[in-house]
Amino acid sequence: MTIFPIQGLWSLIGTVTYKLLCALMSLFYTFNAFVSPATTDPIKAIDEDNVKMTFAAWGDPQISNYLLKREQYVRGGAEDLANAVTPIDALVLAGDITENGLYAEYQFVYDRIANTGVKNFIASSGNHDIRLRFYSDALEHFTTFTNALNENAGSDLRVDSMHYRYSVNGYEFVVLGSDKMVFEESYFSDEQLEWFDATLKETSATGKPTFVVFHQVLKGTNNVENAWNSSVEGAGSVGDQSDALQEIMNRYDNIILITGHLHQGFGVGTYELVGKIHSVNLPSVTIDNKDGDDAGNIPGIGYMVEVYDDEVLFRARNFAKGEYMPDYDIKIDIV
């Protein structure tokens, strides 16, 4: 399925670029054989009779029209999703879906993950998806991609902005996205922050966990200072609205925040309790991660999440190889 039909010069250029990317990828695999993930340890819930929802959580695919090595991890991860024993209710993409926000890059990601059997696609935009281009174009590319995935999957999720909410099996996902082009951070307008507060007030009243998704971490959390290695205060974080976001989320119970951006392997920066906020920072699913444990700083990794009545399990997984990594599991109790 072509998600960006030819409409004008830029779409034509995007289509040509996509075909060139496919040709380059074919050439890449001529010299680098693709290895499918194993099927001996498939995605399967610990308690299939009582699990209420499952979703995969990936950070920073950053598929590029020139960094070809990354594609193999998305392809392997997609095969792993398709091999799942327990149906997967959603795939969460925590931003930086593409390297440059190009038509061809979005189309390439779509072609790899669209037909995996995943029921819903919860996508967040990242700085790579919106920077160095008109915001209106970035918004069009992101929403077209997200809507095409969900339409193909039979989901009724449709978005027209970079912030939205969606319920899967009675559990709410609340996604934030920048309201303007910023190079490394995000910018959230007062209107989006007001919407965010009102939305969390409503979702938290159910007593169920609310999954909040945005790209960058909160300031001073999840090992950001070491991972970003910058002397600038707040560098690597979500930006100027970090304190406001933290204050809003700490008003409510059972908030689980899912971010990316830092390209950290599993380890010290993966999980942090920030007040009442359960903050989970995802490694990149395609890039060599850093600052993690020796066994947890590889590409191809992320989480399979299982939601039960009284707890949420983040089960670390190497999607590219098709195996769980239980040393990095996280259990969050629902209060």
Secondary structure, DSSP 8 states (H G I E B T S, - for coil): --SS---SHHHHHHHHHHHHHHHHHHHHHHHS------SSS----TTTTT--EEEEEEB---B-SS-GGGHHHHHHHHHHHHT-SS---EEEEES--BSS--HHHHHHHHHHHTTS--S-EEEE--HHHHTTS-HHHHHHHHHHHHHHHHHHHT-----SSS-EEEEETTEEEEE---SS--SSS----HHHHHHHHHHHHHHHTTSS-EEEE-SSB-TT-TTHHHHHT-SSTTTTBS-TTHHHHHHHHTTSSSEEEEE-SS-B-SSTTTEEEETTEEEEE--BSSS--BSS-GGG--SSEEEEEEE-SSEEEEEEEETTTTEE-GGG-EEEE--
